[in-house]
Amino acid sequence: MADQQDPVFQIQRVYLKEASLEQPNSPAILLEQEQPTVDIQLGVEAGQAADGIYEVCVTATVTTKLKDKTVFL
């Protein structure tokens, strides 16, 4: 085991696959002075795109609310 080598990988590309922003209660909610609550959900999926090539998708959903009203989603 003296000659054991660690696996090697290299990031080839980084890209934005999809983006979405919703502000359903704007502009009125932006005048509020309270501190909003923030909920962050993260997900990771990986799959083989071709022989020796893998795609890893990182998904983030950030929801910001004031009381029961959404500021950003």
Secondary structure by P-SEA (a helix, b strand, c coil): ccccccbbbbbccccccbbbbbbcccccccccccbbbbbbbbbbbbbbccccbbbbbbbbbbbbbcccccccc
